[in-house]
Amino acid sequence: MRLIRRERGEGQLGCIVGLIILALAIFVAWKMIPVKVKAAELRQVVEDEAKSAGTHNDDRIRAAILAKAKDDKLPVSDDDIKVVREHSEIDIDVNYIVPIEFPGYTYKWHLEHHAHNPIF
């Protein structure tokens, strides 16, 4: 004897759970993608300053990094920037934490940018 199964539209719980997960993923992306884009812009400034280290002194490098961080509203202070010149090479490190507010929780995103270049 053959069993006949008929679907009556029941079992929509999986669809609702899927929609909730999708909504949460969109919300997290909405909060984090702008920070990621701003961090990428700051990383580019760090790399550019390392490339032009032969014409810029340490104070000018710090000022450029801080100006970009201020423009992008990233919480970077002068203490977060380390500039080291040794043996005709420069290392620039920028370490900072960006707090991202979620309902009931604040995620502290630790970001780190490093650039190493020879000085010409």
C-alpha positions in Angstrom: 0.0 0.0 0.0 1.3 3.4 -0.9 1.4 6.4 1.5 0.2 9.7 0.2 1.5 12.8 1.8 -0.2 16.0 1.3 1.4 19.3 2.3 -1.0 21.8 3.7 1.3 24.8 4.1 2.3 23.9 7.6 5.9 24.1 8.8 6.4 27.8 8.3 8.5 28.0 11.4 11.7 27.3 9.4 10.8 30.3 7.1 10.3 32.6 10.0 13.6 31.5 11.6 15.4 32.0 8.3 13.9 35.5 8.0 15.0 36.4 11.5 18.5 35.2 10.8 18.6 37.2 7.6 17.4 40.3 9.4 20.1 39.9 12.0 22.8 39.4 9.4 21.6 42.6 7.6 21.6 44.5 10.8 25.1 43.4 11.8 26.4 44.2 8.3 24.7 47.6 8.4 26.6 48.4 11.6 30.0 46.9 10.7 30.5 47.6 7.0 30.9 51.4 7.4 33.5 50.8 10.1 35.3 48.4 7.8 35.4 50.9 4.9 36.7 53.7 7.2 39.4 51.3 8.5 40.4 50.4 5.0 40.8 54.1 4.1 42.9 54.7 7.2 45.0 51.6 6.3 45.7 53.2 2.9 46.8 56.4 4.5 49.2 54.5 6.8 50.6 52.7 3.7 50.9 56.0 1.8 52.7 57.7 4.6 55.2 54.8 4.9 55.9 55.1 1.2 56.6 58.8 1.5 58.6 58.5 4.7 61.7 59.9 3.0 60.0 63.3 2.6 57.9 63.3 5.8 59.0 63.5 9.3 57.4 61.5 12.1 55.2 64.4 13.3 53.8 64.9 9.8 53.1 61.2 9.5 51.2 61.2 12.8 49.3 64.4 11.8 48.2 62.8 8.5 47.0 59.6 10.2 45.2 61.5 13.0 43.6 63.9 10.4 42.2 60.9 8.4 41.0 59.2 11.6 39.3 62.4 12.7 37.6 62.8 9.3 36.3 59.2 9.5 35.4 59.6 13.1 37.6 56.7 14.2 38.8 56.7 17.8 42.6 57.0 17.1 44.8 59.0 19.5 48.4 60.0 19.3 49.3 57.1 21.7 47.8 54.6 19.2 50.3 55.4 16.5 53.9 54.0 16.7 56.5 55.2 14.1 59.9 53.5 14.2 62.8 54.4 11.8 65.7 51.9 11.8 68.4 51.0 9.2 66.8 53.0 6.4 63.4 51.4 7.0 60.2 52.7 8.6 57.5 50.8 10.5 54.2 52.4 11.2 51.7 50.6 13.6 48.3 51.9 14.4 46.2 50.0 17.0 42.8 51.1 18.1 39.5 49.8 19.3 36.2 50.8 17.7 33.1 50.3 19.9 30.1 49.2 17.9 26.8 49.6 19.7 24.2 46.8 19.4 21.0 46.6 21.4 22.1 45.4 24.8 25.7 44.9 23.8 28.8 46.9 22.8 31.2 45.0 20.6 34.8 46.3 20.9 36.4 45.8 17.5 40.2 45.8 17.7 41.8 47.1 14.5 45.5 47.0 13.7 47.3 48.5 10.7 50.9 48.0 9.9 53.1 49.3 7.2 56.8 48.5 6.6 58.8 50.3 3.9 62.4 51.2 3.0 63.1 54.9 3.3 64.4 56.5 0.0 
